[in-house]
């Protein structure tokens, strides 16, 4: 799918799909927290574990969002 069309589809899902919107907001929040940790000069062991946990959660959410996009494309193929 062309990048512009994908961007438009994601914008449409943000407006029409509550789950997609919820996931996008959560993904953004995890990204913000990871960036805050990465900005630190050094991390404690707990912070390193938290960074790793957040990155895994962020990836899981991204996968779920991509699944919603794929399902939408399948349902609206034509």
N, C-alpha and C positions, 0 to 999 in steps of 0.2 A: 504494500500500500504506500502510495506517495506520502511523504512526510507531512505536507500541508493537509492532506485529507485526514491523516491520522490525528493531527493536532485538532482539526475541526471535530472529529468524532469524539475525542476526549473532552473537548469543551461541551459538546452536546450531552455526553454522559454526566458531566459535572452538574448540568442543569436538570437532567431528567432521571438520574439513577442515584437514589439515596445511598446505597452501599458503595458505589464508586466514589461519590463525593466524600463519604466518611473515610474511606481508605486513603484517598488523596490527601485529606487533612492530616491523618495519622502519619502518612509517609513524610509529609512536610515537617511535622513535629519531630519525628525521629531524625530526619536529616539535620534539622537545626541543632538537636542535642549532640549528634555525632560531630558536627562542625565545631561546636563549642569545646568538645573534648579534644579534637584534633588541633585546636588553636593553642592549647596549653603546651608549655615547654616540656613538661614531663608529667606522666600519669602515674598515679598510685596503682597498685595491683587491682584494687576494686574498680578504679576508673577504666583500666584496660579491659577488665571483664565486662563492664557496662558498655563500653564502646563496641566490643565484639557482639554482645547481646543485641544492642540496638541495630547494628549492621545486619544481623541475621533477620531481625524483625522487619526491617526496612525492605530487605530483599523478598521476604515472604509476602509482604503487602504488594510490592511491585508485581510479583508473579500473579497474585490474585486479581490485581487491576488488569493485567494483560489477559487473564482468562475472561474477564467480563467483556473486554474489547473484542476478543475472539468470538465469544458467544453472540455478541451483538451483530458482528459482521456476518456470522452464519445465519442468524435469524432474518437479516435484512439483505441477504445476497439476492441479486436479481439482475 
